[in-house]
């Protein structure tokens, strides 16, 4: 936690914590954490373990003090914070504030100052985070003594909603010390937005290592290939690295294990092979048998049990 505070108020270069650290400790003051890594490395799983370990929730099914959302390209500041929406009352049209995830989490934290509250943002870079946060960006610096935002903002929607629901007059909005924000980020996704340095500097950036021991099951066999999932992932990732591709294009051990403990040929073809063909090896096709020219041909050759890669397992 001290390292997180040093990030907020000290050396910017200290913004990354050890990749081997699997639980982000949260003291009396909340934190802002972004977990990132390759597809299927277990970011969401590790985040959920953080929430349980730090007392935000009792177990996997308990979300009483956790508010969740997912960013996407059309996600807006109004979706995230809250916005006025028309409501028909009899023959009249009335505008009411519809709270977004941030406003819900803020209200929850103010209602329960004795309890830790977490706002969870999945896929934070699939939306334009700078635009979505808007003036909330100003609140991401914490005061080391009070634990709340170092700087406040004036936001009419937030102030009116808190006055309406909690009867609390708020002239200057701040994030309270018991509210933390956790996010996940997959840097290899297509059509993602780049997080600027000023935005990232205010977060603890935690790289999630692709660790085979944390996956649910690695020993199920790939149909038509006579190799286990563990053997397949290890060999594919080595080949991707040897080909000089970006590390974030590799396969995580949870890429399939998050859904199933066994796999059929259709699922493997349409999830794993499709990802390798259209995302990892989109242009050069260095992973595959050079005689295969289309994805349809790749699937057919795979289902027929023929060699589809240009290397052996």
N, C-alpha and C positions, 0 to 999 in steps of 0.2 A: 504493500500500500504506500509506503514511503517513496518507493521508486515512481509510483504513479503521481504522487504529489510533486516530486522533483520534475516530472515531465510538464506539469501544469505551470509551475512557477520557476523552474530552473532551466537546465540545459536542454535544448530541443533534441539533441542527439541521443538523449536517454529515453526516447519514446517507445522503444521496443523492449519488452521483457523477455526473459529466457523462454525459448521455444519448448523446453522440456517441462515448463511449469504448466500443469494441467488444470489447476484451480486458481482462479483469480480471487485473492482475498479481499473482502469488503469490510472495512472497519466501521466505525460509527458514521463516518462521512461516505457518501456514495462515490462511485467511480463511473467512468465512461470507457468502455472496452469494445474494440473491434477484433473479432476472431476471423482469421483468414487462412486460406490454404487451398490445395488442389481439390477438384470435384470428388466427393466421397471420402474425404479424410476424417470426417466426424465432427465438423464444426458445431452443428446444432446439438449433437449428443454431448459434447464437452460443455457447451453453454448451459445445457439443462443440468449437468452435474454441478456447475458453478452455482446455479440458482438454489439447488438443494443444499449444497455444502455451506452456503452462506446464509441460509435461513430465509430466503425469499419465498420458498415453498417447502412443504413437508415431504412430498414425494412427486413422482412423475405425473400423477393425476391432479395434484393440487395447484391451482392457478389463482388463488384468492388475491394474491398481491403481485401478480404478474399480468401486464398488459402487452399483447403481441400485435405486430403488424408486419407487412411485407411491402417493400418498395418495388415499384415497377415504373416503366417509362412515363405513363400518364398520371402518376401519383403526384398530387399537388400539396402546396402549403396548407390549403384549406382542408384537404383530406387528413393531413397529419395533425394539425392543431385543432381545427374546428371551424365551422362556418355557419352563416345564417341560411336556413332553408325555409321555404314557404310551407305553412300548415293551414289547412282549411278548417276553420272553427265556425260551424253553422254556415252562414252565407258570407262570412268574412274571411279574408286572407290574412293570416298572421305569420310573422317571421320569427322563428325560434332558433336558438343556437344548437346545432348538432355537434357534440364534442367528438374530436378525433382522438386517436390513441394517446397523443401527448397530453391533451387536456384531461383525458380519463385518468392517466397515470398521475398527473399533477394533483388532481382532486383526491385521488386515493391516498397519496402521500400526505396531503394536508389533513385528511380525515383520520389517518392513523399514524401520527407522528412517532409513535413508539415502535412501529414496524418498518422493516425494510421493504421498499417497493421497487420493482424493476419494470422498465419499458424495454421490450425486446424487439429489435428491428432485424428481420431476416432480409438478406440480399440488399444491403444498404446501398450498394453501388449500381443496382439495376434501375434506380431512379436518380434524378438530378438532386443529390443530397443538399447541395448548397441552396438551391431554390426551394426545396421542400422544407428545410429548417428555417430559412428566411431569417428573421430577427432573433429566433431562438438560438442561433449560432452564438450570439453575445453571452448566452447563459452558460456556455460550456467551460468557462473558467471558474473554478471554485475558490472561495476564500479559505485559506488553510486553518483559520481559527473557528469560524462559524460553521464551515462545511457547506454553506449555501453558495449560490452563484456570487461571484465577486462583483459582477456588474448586473444591474437590473435593466428591464426594458418596459416601455409602455405599450400594452397590447389590449385594445378595447374588447376584443372577443373574449380573451382569457379573463380579464377583470370583470366583465359583465357576467360571465358564466359562474365564476366563483362567488360573486355577490348574490346571484340568483339561487345557487344550489347550497352554498355553505354560509350565506349571510356574512361573508367576509369581504371587507372593502380592501382591495389591493390596488394601490396606485403604481407600485413598481413590482413587476413580476420577476421572481427568482426561482430557480430550482432548489427545493429544500434539501437538506443534508441527507435525508433518508431515501431519496430517489436516485437510482442508478439507471444508466442506459447501456444495454448490451446490444451488439450488432454482429452479424456474420457477413462475410464478403468472399465471393469467389472471383478471383481476378482473371480466370480464363474464360469466363462467359463472353459470348458475343453480345454486341450492342449494349455494353455497360458504360457507365459514366466514370470518368477519372475523378478521384477525390483529390482536391488540391492540398498543398502542404499545410496551409493555414488551418484547414479543417482537420486533417489527420493529426496535427500537432496537439490538439486538445483531447486526443484519445490515447489510451494504452493500446498499442497495436500488438496483438498476440498471434504469432504464426502457429498453426496446429500442424504438428509433424504427422506424416502418413505412417502410423504405427500399426503393424499387423496384429499386435497383441490385443488391441482395443476393439477389433472388429468382432461382430457377433459370431460369425462362422466363416472359416476360410477353406474347409476341407471338402466342400461339395464339388463334384466333378462336372466339368464343362461338357455338355453333350457333343458327341462326334469328334472330340479332340483328345480324350484320354489324359487330361491334365486337370489338376485341382484349380480352384479359383486363386489360391495363393500362388501356385506356380505360374499361372497365367499372368497375374498382375505383376509379379516380380520380373518376369521375362519381358513383358510389354514395356514396362517402365525403363528397364535397362536399354531396350532398343530405342525408345524415344530419346533417352539421354545420349546414347551413342550417335544418334542422327542429328544431334545438335538442336533439337526442338526445345522450346521453353519448358521449364520444369513444371509450370502450372498446367501443362497439357497432359500430365501423367494421370493414371487412374488411382483413385483412393480405394483402400480396402473395403470401405463402406459403400462403394459405388453400387454394388448389387446387394450387399448384406443388409443394408438398411431396410430392404423390402422382403427378402426371402432367404431361406436357408437351403433351398434347392433351386434349380433353374432349368427351364426347358429351352429347346433350340430356338423357338420363335422369340422368346423374351431376350435371350442372349444376343440374337441377331439384331433385333430392333432397338435394343438399348445400348449394348456394348459395342458391337461392330458398327452400328450407325454413328456412334460418337467418334470412334477411331477414324472412320472413313470421311465423315463430313466436318469434323471439328479439329481433330489432332493432325490428320494427314490429308488435309483438304486439297492441297495443290500438287505436291510432289508424289504422293502415294508411295513413299519409300518403305512403308511397313509391309506392303502387300505383294503378292505374287504379280509380277509385271504383266502376265497374260490376262489378268482380270481388269476389265475396263470400266465396268459400271457396278453400282451398288447391288442391283438386281442379280447380276452375275456372281457377285461376291456371296450373297445369301444362298444362292442355288449351290455354289461350289461347297460352301460350308455345310449345308444340310446333306449334301451327298458324301460328306466325309473326306473331301479332297483338301490338299494343302492350300491354304489361302494366304499365308504369310511368306515373306521372302527369307525367313529364318526358321530354325527349328526350336522346339522346346526341350 
